[in-house]
């Protein structure tokens, strides 16, 4: 996954002649809301992330690299989440 700085540099390099604040803001929103396919990249080991399955259900979970499995943090009584298809970071502000 690209860092925010890398994404900004790539966008500016590709669009510098036509850059506008509106389009830059919109591209930033798209980047922040992008879901990452688990076949393309996995998150850091045991780091909580948003996860989405193939039925578009969303939860919070983490990947256990040593076991090659996902664990989801689901409310008590929720049915099994199923296979994780996508993930994205959770921004934590302190």
LOTOR-358835 format. One record per residue (C-alpha): x, y, z; residue in one letter. Coordinates in steps of 0.2 Angstrom, whole numbers, padded with zeros to 4 digits, always signed. Layout:
BEGIN
XYZA
...
This chain:
BEGIN
+0000+0000+0000X
+0007+0017-0004X
+0009+0030+0009X
+0000+0046+0009X
+0016+0055+0004X
+0019+0043-0010X
+0001+0044-0017X
+0002+0063-0016X
+0019+0063-0026X
+0012+0051-0039X
-0004+0062-0041X
+0006+0078-0043X
+0018+0070-0055X
+0004+0064-0066X
-0007+0080-0065X
+0004+0095-0061X
-0002+0105-0077X
-0020+0102-0072X
-0020+0102-0053X
-0034+0110-0044X
-0039+0110-0026X
-0055+0102-0029X
-0048+0087-0039X
-0034+0085-0027X
-0046+0084-0012X
-0057+0071-0021X
-0042+0060-0025X
-0037+0061-0007X
-0054+0055-0002X
-0053+0041-0014X
-0036+0036-0008X
-0043+0036+0010X
-0058+0026+0006X
-0049+0012-0004X
-0051-0006+0000X
-0036-0017-0002X
-0038-0034-0009X
-0031-0047+0002X
-0023-0055-0013X
-0013-0039-0017X
-0007-0035+0001X
-0010-0040+0019X
-0009-0028+0034X
+0004-0029+0048X
+0003-0044+0059X
-0011-0042+0072X
-0015-0024+0068X
-0033-0020+0069X
-0040-0015+0052X
-0058-0014+0044X
-0062-0030+0035X
-0075-0034+0022X
-0080-0051+0016X
-0087-0056-0001X
-0105-0052+0004X
-0100-0034+0008X
-0101-0036+0027X
-0089-0025+0037X
-0081-0028+0053X
-0065-0025+0063X
-0052-0039+0062X
-0033-0043+0061X
-0022-0055+0052X
-0012-0068+0061X
+0003-0070+0050X
+0011-0085+0059X
-0005-0095+0057X
-0010-0087+0040X
-0028-0084+0046X
-0039-0069+0049X
-0048-0066+0066X
-0063-0054+0066X
-0069-0044+0081X
-0087-0047+0080X
-0101-0042+0092X
-0107-0057+0103X
-0120-0067+0094X
-0115-0062+0077X
-0114-0076+0064X
-0098-0081+0057X
-0090-0068+0047X
-0083-0079+0033X
-0068-0076+0022X
-0060-0059+0022X
-0059-0052+0004X
-0053-0034+0007X
-0046-0023+0021X
-0041-0005+0025X
-0032+0004+0039X
-0041+0012+0053X
-0035+0029+0057X
-0032+0032+0075X
-0031+0050+0081X
-0024+0053+0098X
